[in-house]
């Protein structure tokens, strides 16, 4: 698996357990997308296994096999300004 250029990640917990991970990924210059994974299995997409720990490897899996979200700008409201500073 090649390394994805993850710009930012949002990690959510519920009752001290990992519940959802959303990553902002620059696929290619100017092509920025957001992908997520939850603990709820979804056919065709990865889900977070019970007891999973946050790691770069897990973030990379979400970027590669997670579900695409159209709420990118709502979840990561200032992402454009961060990318412009590169």
C-alpha positions as a Markdown table, in Angstrom:
| # | Residue | x | y | z |
|---|---|---|---|---|
| 1 | Unk | 0.0 | 0.0 | 0.0 |
| 2 | Unk | 1.5 | 3.4 | -1.0 |
| 3 | Unk | 1.5 | 6.2 | 1.6 |
| 4 | Unk | -1.3 | 8.7 | 1.2 |
| 5 | Unk | -0.6 | 12.4 | 1.8 |
| 6 | Unk | -2.9 | 12.9 | 4.9 |
| 7 | Unk | -3.3 | 16.6 | 5.6 |
| 8 | Unk | -5.4 | 16.3 | 8.7 |
| 9 | Unk | -7.4 | 13.8 | 10.7 |
| 10 | Unk | -10.4 | 14.0 | 13.0 |
| 11 | Unk | -10.6 | 11.2 | 15.5 |
| 12 | Unk | -13.8 | 10.7 | 17.5 |
| 13 | Unk | -14.4 | 8.6 | 20.6 |
| 14 | Unk | -17.5 | 7.4 | 22.4 |
| 15 | Unk | -17.3 | 6.0 | 25.9 |
| 16 | Unk | -13.5 | 6.0 | 25.7 |
| 17 | Unk | -13.6 | 3.8 | 22.6 |
| 18 | Unk | -12.6 | 4.8 | 19.1 |
| 19 | Unk | -15.8 | 5.5 | 17.2 |
| 20 | Unk | -14.9 | 7.3 | 13.9 |
| 21 | Unk | -11.9 | 8.5 | 12.0 |
| 22 | Unk | -12.1 | 11.0 | 9.1 |
| 23 | Unk | -9.0 | 11.9 | 7.2 |
| 24 | Unk | -8.4 | 14.8 | 4.7 |
| 25 | Unk | -6.2 | 13.4 | 1.9 |
| 26 | Unk | -4.4 | 15.2 | -1.0 |
| 27 | Unk | -4.8 | 12.6 | -3.7 |
| 28 | Unk | -2.9 | 14.8 | -6.2 |
| 29 | Unk | -2.0 | 18.5 | -6.4 |
| 30 | Unk | -5.3 | 20.4 | -5.8 |
| 31 | Unk | -7.4 | 17.2 | -5.5 |
| 32 | Unk | -8.3 | 17.0 | -1.8 |
| 33 | Unk | -10.9 | 14.5 | -0.5 |
| 34 | Unk | -12.1 | 13.3 | 2.9 |
| 35 | Unk | -12.6 | 9.6 | 3.8 |
| 36 | Unk | -14.0 | 8.1 | 7.0 |
| 37 | Unk | -14.4 | 4.8 | 8.8 |
| 38 | Unk | -16.6 | 4.0 | 11.8 |
| 39 | Unk | -17.1 | 1.0 | 14.0 |
| 40 | Unk | -20.3 | 0.2 | 12.0 |
| 41 | Unk | -19.5 | -2.3 | 9.1 |
| 42 | Unk | -20.4 | -1.0 | 5.6 |
| 43 | Unk | -20.3 | -3.4 | 2.7 |
| 44 | Unk | -17.4 | -2.6 | 0.4 |
| 45 | Unk | -15.6 | -0.3 | 2.9 |
| 46 | Unk | -13.3 | -0.7 | 5.8 |
| 47 | Unk | -14.6 | -0.3 | 9.4 |
| 48 | Unk | -12.8 | 0.2 | 12.7 |
| 49 | Unk | -12.3 | -3.1 | 14.6 |
| 50 | Unk | -13.1 | -3.1 | 18.3 |
| 51 | Unk | -10.1 | -2.2 | 20.4 |
| 52 | Unk | -8.2 | -0.5 | 17.5 |
| 53 | Unk | -5.6 | 2.0 | 18.4 |
| 54 | Unk | -5.0 | 5.2 | 16.5 |
| 55 | Unk | -1.8 | 4.9 | 14.4 |
| 56 | Unk | -0.4 | 6.1 | 11.1 |
| 57 | Unk | -1.1 | 2.7 | 9.7 |
| 58 | Unk | -4.8 | 3.0 | 10.6 |
| 59 | Unk | -5.0 | 6.5 | 9.2 |
| 60 | Unk | -3.5 | 5.2 | 5.9 |
| 61 | Unk | -6.1 | 2.4 | 5.8 |
| 62 | Unk | -8.9 | 4.9 | 6.2 |
| 63 | Unk | -7.5 | 7.0 | 3.4 |
| 64 | Unk | -7.2 | 4.0 | 1.1 |
| 65 | Unk | -10.3 | 2.0 | 2.0 |
| 66 | Unk | -12.7 | 4.3 | 3.8 |
| 67 | Unk | -16.0 | 5.8 | 2.6 |
| 68 | Unk | -15.8 | 9.2 | 0.9 |
| 69 | Unk | -17.7 | 12.0 | 2.6 |
| 70 | Unk | -19.1 | 15.1 | 0.9 |
| 71 | Unk | -18.9 | 17.0 | 4.2 |
| 72 | Unk | -15.2 | 17.8 | 3.7 |
| 73 | Unk | -15.6 | 21.6 | 4.2 |
| 74 | Unk | -17.8 | 21.2 | 7.2 |
| 75 | Unk | -15.5 | 18.7 | 8.9 |
| 76 | Unk | -12.3 | 20.5 | 8.1 |
| 77 | Unk | -13.4 | 24.1 | 7.7 |
| 78 | Unk | -10.0 | 25.7 | 7.4 |
| 79 | Unk | -8.3 | 23.1 | 5.2 |
| 80 | Unk | -7.9 | 25.4 | 2.1 |
| 81 | Unk | -6.0 | 28.1 | 4.1 |
| 82 | Unk | -3.6 | 25.4 | 5.4 |
| 83 | Unk | -3.0 | 24.0 | 2.0 |
| 84 | Unk | -2.3 | 27.5 | 0.5 |
| 85 | Unk | 0.5 | 28.0 | 2.9 |
| 86 | Unk | 2.5 | 25.0 | 1.5 |
